[in-house]
């Protein structure tokens, strides 16, 4: 091949992949700018670590909530717009249960069920109540998903995706305003203040510890004033928070990571997971080979609905507030996570959720807080320009 032909081929490759080059250049420039801010002192490590942890926790929540949506699409091949309101139903069911159990004797059962009264609920003060609430949220999400499939989606199984999508929008509206009718439309706080787990520097000693609500590290006389402190090193002077996360955020991260691992094991190590992957890859062939498709579909709704309900409960645990529209408002981010990862890919939903959460949180380094949400969607667009099928495009359940 001559020099002229090589140059012509090189120019055609560059023209054909100019989108990849531009995205790569943008990522490199942002990385260089971030490093420059760290070295120059314009950006401190504590702030960077805090926004990273916050984005990771939010991303795990998006990823967990997106698994059910991705499973529904990969098995049934339609976008379920009622998914966000399933998040809401699971959250309200779980927190109603937690309030009834945690507030017995402080108010009437009816008032507590409607999230009245003010029981002190946190992972420290009422760990068992929180666990039961999360399990109830999962059971409610699974039961609701099964009921909706039996009443709405199963009779429409042979319909096209658009008809099912429109039906799911109607279901979403019905669920949303049923919740509003029962619980009201107010935004309410449902959790008690909780301690923070973090890396602190106390009079030159760096360590991992817990700080109670209302405590200020700069006002502490020493490590003895903390309920727990494990020194890990020395250096620096004074007292400050290097990085911290509330125990509710820690609980969300641990629970979401454990559930994602459970989904992985289900898909890769069980007969049900093998059947799900087979149906996602080729439904007619799966039916011919004897896979009980209706049974697999029911299992999909159960698993996806349970994860969705638990995700709603955990998101409220971390945020501390909830309303009848919070799942609907989350739906756009959940869809973004699923599409970014590759719609139909369960692992893609997990990865996409983490990426959306990190970008949303870390964009505050370069943008005003009012534009960080737009940055998350800009990243979605950039990725789809480079990979139109998403990061895990072409892979359904693996």
N, C-alpha and C positions, 0 to 999 in steps of 0.2 A: 504494500500500500504506500503510495507516494505521500509527500509532505502536504501537498494541496488537499488530497483526499482526507488525510488525518485531520487537518484544520477544519475542513467542511463537516466532517463527522463530529468533531468536538463542538463546533458551533451549534449543530442540530441538537446535540445532547443538552447543552446549556440552555438553549431555547425551550426544549421540551421539559426541562426540570427547573425552570427559573423559579417556580413556586417553592420548591424544596430549598433552593439556595437562599431565597429571601427569608424564609422562616428560620433557617439555620443561622443566617447572619443576625437576625433579630435576637435569637436566643443567646448568641455569643456576645452581642453588645450589652444585653441586660446582665449577663453574667459578669462581664468586665466592669460594668457600672456598679454592680452590687459589691464586688471585691474592692473596688476603689473606695466606696463609701465605708466599708469595714476598715480598710487600712488607714484611710484618712481620718477616721474618728467621727464622720458625719452620721454613721449608723452604729449603734452599740450591739454587742453580742446578745445581751439580755432581751432587747426588743426583737431582734431577728429570731431568736430561739422561741420567744413567746408567740409571735405570729405564725411561725412554722408549726408549733404544737397545736395552736388553735385551729389552723387549717387542716392539720392531719385528723383531728377529732371530728371536725365537721365533715371532712371527706369520707371518713369511715362510716358516718351516719348516712350520707348520701349513697355510698356504695352498698350498705346493708339494705337500705330501702329500695335500691335499684334492682336487687337480685330478683325479687318477685316480679317486677315489671318485665325484666329480660326473660325470665322463665315463661311468662305468659305469652310473650311475643314469639319465642323460639318454638314453643309447643303448639300454640293456637293461631299464631300468625296474625295477631291484631294488636294495635296499640290501645291499652286499657286506660282511658282517661279517668276512670273511677279509682285508680290506684292511690292518688293523693288523698282522697277522702277515706279510703281504707286505712291509711296512716292515721287520720284523725279519729276514726271510730276506735281503732286499737288503743290509741293514746287515752281517749276519754274512758273507755271501758277499764283499762288498767289503772288509771288514777282514781276512778270512782271506787274500785276495789281497795286500793291502797288507803284512800281516805276513810272508808268504812272500817277497815281493820285497824288503822292507826289512830282513829279518833273515837273509838268506842268509849262511851261514858262522858265525852266532852260535848256532844250534840246528838240530835236525833239521827237515826239511820237514814231517813229520807233526805235530810239536809246534807249529811256527809256524802251520800251517793251523788247528789247534785253539786258536789265540790264546795259545799258551804262549811262554815267553821274554819278553824285554823290549826289542824293537827301538825305537829312538828315532824315532818317526814324528810329524812335524808338517808344516805347510805350508812351514816354513822349511828344516828338515833333510831332508825327503824330498818335495818338491813333486810330482815326477813319479810317485812311488809313490802319493800321495794321489789324483792325477788318474786313474791306472789303476784304483785301488780304486773310485773313484766310477763309472767307466765299467763296471766289472765288476758293481757293485751294480745299475746300470741294466739291463744285459743280463740279469742273474739275475732281476730283477723282471719284465722283459718275458717271458722264457722261462717262468717259473713261471705267470704269468697266462695265457699261451697254452695251457700244458699243462692248467691247471685248467679252462679253457673247453672244451677238447677232451674231457676225461675226465668232467667234472661238469656244467658249465653248458650246454653245447651240446645234450646229450641232453634237457635239461629246458627248452629254449628256449620251448616252448609252455605250460609250467606257469605257475601264477600266481606273483605276487611273494612270497607267504608261503612257498611251497615252496622257492623259490630262496634266500630269506633263511635258512631253517632249514638248507638244504644248505650255505650259506656258513659258518654257525656250526660245523657239523661239520668243514668244511675248515679253519677257523681253529684248532680244537682239535687236529686232526691235525698241522698245520704247527708249532704251538707246542711240542708235546711231542716232535716229531721233532727240532727244534732243541735242546730240553733233553736228549734222548738223545745227540745228537752232541757238543754243546758243554758240557753240564752246566748247573746251575742257579745258579751263583755270579754275582754282580755283579762285573764286572772293569773295570779301567781299561785303555784301549787307546791313549791318545795321550800324547805327551811334553808337559811344560810348554812354553808358547809365549809369545813377547813380546806386549805390548799396544800397540796404536796408540791414541794419545789426544791430547787438548789439555792441555798442562801449563803451569804457571807456575813458572819457575825464577829466583829472585832478582829478581822484578819483570818478567821477560821472558816473554811468553806465546807459545807456539809449538806446532806439531804435531810429535810425535816418537814414537819407539819406546822402550819400557822393557822390559828383560830380565826374565825370571822371577826373583823374589827381590829385585829392586831396589826401593828405596823412594825416592820423589821427594824427600821431606823430608830424606833423608840425602845427597843429591847435592850436590857442591860447585858444580856448574855444568853448562851444557848440553854441555860437552865430554865428560862421562861417559856420555852417551847415544849409542847407535850411529847415531842419526839425529835431527836436530832442525832444524826450519824455523821461525824466528821469524815471527810474524804480527802482533805488536803489543806494547805495553808497558802496564804498569799494575799496581797492587797491590804487595804486598811478600811476601817469603818464597817458599817452593816448595810446590806442591800439585798434585794431579791434579784438573783441572776435569771431564773426562769421558774415559772410555777404553773400549776394546773389544778383546778378544783377537783375534789374527789369524785364529784359527779361526772366530770369530763374523763377522769381516769376510768371510772366504771363503764362509761360508754365505750371507750377505746378497747378495754379488755373484753367486754361482752360482744362487741361487734367483731373483733378479731377472732374470738372463739367461735362465733356463729359462722363466719366466713370459712374458717377451717373445717367446721362441720359440714358445710355445703360441699366443699372440695372432696371430703371423704365420702359423702353420699354419692356424688357423681362418679367418682373413680373407683370406689371399693364395694359398691353394692349392686345387686341386680336391678333395683329400681333406678339407680343412677344410669346404668347401662341402657335400660329401656328408654329413659328420658333422652339420652344422647342419641339413641337410634331414631326416636321419633322426631327430634329436632333436625336430624340430618336428612331423613327421608321417611315421611309419614306413611305413604302407601306401601313401601317396602317393609316397614316395621309391622304394618297390619298383616301383610301376606305371610310374614315369618312367624306369626302367632303371638306377637306382643299384644297384651290386653290394653288397647289404646285408651278406652274409657277409664280404666283403672289408673293408668298413668296420668291421664288428664286430672282426675280427682286428686291424685297425690301431688300433682303440680300446684293445684289451687291450695291444697293444705299447707305445703311447705312454703310456697310464695306468700300466702296470706299470713301465716304465722310470723315469718320474718318481717313482713311489712308492719304488722301490729306491734311487734317488739321494737322495731326501729322507731315508730312513733312515740312509744313510751320512753325510750332512751333519749330521744331528742328533747322531749319535754323535761326529762330529768336534768339534762345538761343546761337547757335554757332557763328553766324555772318558770316559764309562762306558757300559756296555751290559749287558743281561741278556736272557734268552729271553722275558721278558714285557714288554719296554719298548714294543714296537709295540702290543700289546694295551692297555696303559695309556694310550697316546697316542690310541687310537681314539676315545675319548669326546670329546676336544678336537677331533679332526679332524671328527667328525660334527657337533659344535657349530658349527664354522666353516662347514661346508657348508650346514647348516640355516639358520644366521644369514644367510648370503649369498643363500640361495634354492636349495634342493636341485635339482640339474639344471643350474644356471648355473655355468659354469667361472669366469667373472669374479667371480661371487658367492663362490665358494670362496676365491679369492685375497683378496678384500676381507674376507670373514668371518674368515679365518685371521689377518690383520693386526689386526683389531679384537679378537678373542679374546686374542691375544698381548699387545696393549697394555693391555687391561683387567686381565688376570691380573697383569701386572708393576706397573702404576701403582696398583692398588688398595692396595698396601702403604702408600701415603700416608695412607689413612684407616682401614685395617683391619689386624689382626694377620696375620702371614704365613700362619697356618694357615687363614685365611678368604679368601685372594685367589682361590683356585680357585672358591669358591662365588660370588664377585663376577662372575667371567666367565660363569657359567651364569645368574646373575641378569640380566645384561645381555641374554643370549640370550632369556630369558623376556620382558623388557620390550620388546625389539624385535619379538618375535612377537606381543605383544599389540597393538602399533601396526600392524605389517605381518605378518599371519599367514603369508604366502607367503615371507617373508624380504626382505632389502633389494633383491634383484634378482628378486623373485617374478614369475612369468609370462614370464621370459626364460630360455631353456634354455641355449644355448651362446654367447650374445652378451651 
